[in-house]
């Protein structure tokens, strides 16, 4: 590894098909994929969202690799936007953790992601890219006593499109 930074490119997805097309298109030249899908989107927008493609910087691309490789350069900031202590952030999330709030957040995230043109890239530390939820310590507390059910599905590639579409539809059906 010649840098502690990644080159990150967000890609807007109109639907779940776009997500799988993006994975197939970039699987040979990308080191990491992380995605967000709007679980409330329906019809031809089912599975809309954003995927962030990331690759390690090659030798010579990082102007100061000695600094970006330092452990201190991989630490997440203590404050959001340099102002709000990140330990408070879960309290700000609490009013949005309901159907209406999540729908609004999803729509804002999707529309906000469309601001940048395709091909827009930025650099981010490996830790910041890999541990996005750690920006908000205790984020699960915003869900209250009912909590959050989180799971990861491992599906054979040849069935993935069909199974993930079914998972989204079943999740919507069951609320």
N, C-alpha and C positions, 0 to 999 in steps of 0.2 A: 504494500500500500504506500503510495507516494504522497498522499494528502489525507487530511482529516475531513475534507469537504466532499460533498456530492454535487453533481450537476443534476438539478431537478427540473422536470418539465411536467406541468399539469396538462391533462388532456380532458376536455369536456366530453361526457358520454351522453348521447341522446337516449340510450336505452341499454338493456343488458346485452343485446347483440353487439353494440359498439364496444362494450367492455371486453367481450371475448375476442372480437376482431383486433382490438388494441393489444391484448396479451399475445396473440399469435403473431402479430406484425413485429412486435418489439422483443420477443423472448430471447433472441440471440444476442442483442446488443445492449440490454439493460440488466443492471445488477439487482435492482429492487423495484417492486411494484407495491403501492399501497393505494387502496381505493376506498371511496365512500359511495354508497348507493342510497338513494332516497327510497326507503321502504314503503312510502305512501303513494308514490307515482304509479299510475295505472295505464291501461291501454297500451298505445304505441310508445309511451314513455316509461313503461315498466322497467325498473332497474337503472333509470337515469342517474347520473352522478358525475364524479370526477375521479380520475386515477392519476397518481403522481408517479412518473417514471424517474428512476434515479440511477446514475452510474457513477462509479469511482472516477475521479479525475486522473488523467494519464500524466505520466512524467512531464514536467514543464508547464502544465496548465495552472497549477497553484502558484501564485507569485511568492507565497511565503509558507511553504510546507512545514518548515521547522516550527512555526507557531500553530498552524492548524492541527498538527499531530500531538500537541501538548494535551495532557488530560484536562487542564483548565479550559482549553478551547472547546471541549466536549460537554462542559457543564451547562445545564439549562439555567436561564436567568431566574432570579428570585422574584422579579416583578414583571407583570404583563404591561407592555408598552412603556416600561420604565417607571410606571406610576403605581399601579395596584399590586399589592402583595399577592402572589399567585395562590397562597394558602387561603385567601378569601374567595377565590373565584367560584368554588362549588356553590356558594350561597347565591351568587348572581345567576347561576344556571337553574336553580330550583324552580323559578316561575315558568321556565320553558319546558319542564319535564312533564308534559301532558300532550295529548293528541294535537291540540291546536298549536301549542308552543313548538313542538317538534316539526309540525308541518311548516310553520313560519321559518324556523331555523333552516330546514331543508331547502325551502324555496330561496331564501336569502343566500345560502351557500351555493346553490346551483347557479342562480343569476349572477352572483358575485364572481364566480369562476369564469363566466363568459366575458368578463371585461377585458382580459388579456387575449391577444391574438394567438392562434396556434403557433407553436414553435417558441413561445416565450419561456425562457429558462431563468433559473436563479440558482445560487449556491447556498448550501445549507450544511451544517455539521452533521456527521453521521448520527450522533446522539439525538439531535433535534428532529431529524427525519424519522428515526426509529422509535422514539418514545414520545410521540405527539401528546398522548393523554397525560403524560407526566408533567406537562405544563400546568395542569390543574390537579394538585395533590388532593386526594379525597374526592375526586369527581363523582365517584359512585354514591357518596353521601347525598348528592342532589336528588337522587331517586327516592329517598326516604325509606320507610320500613318495608315497602313492597319490593324494593331492590330492583335489580336488573338481571335478566337472564342473558348470558352471553355464551355463544358457542361457535365452534369452527367446524365447518363441514369439509370432509375430505372425500372427493368424488372422482372416480376415474374420468380422465379427459374426454373420452368418447361419449360420456353421458352428462357432462358438466352443464352444458347449456340448458338441457331439458330439466335437470334436477334443480338448478338454481332458480329457474323460472317457476317451477312448482313450489319451491321453498318460499319465494316471495309471495306468490298467490295464496298459499296456505296461511302464511303469517298475516296477510291482509284480511283473509276470510275470518280468522280467529281473533282479530283485533289486537 
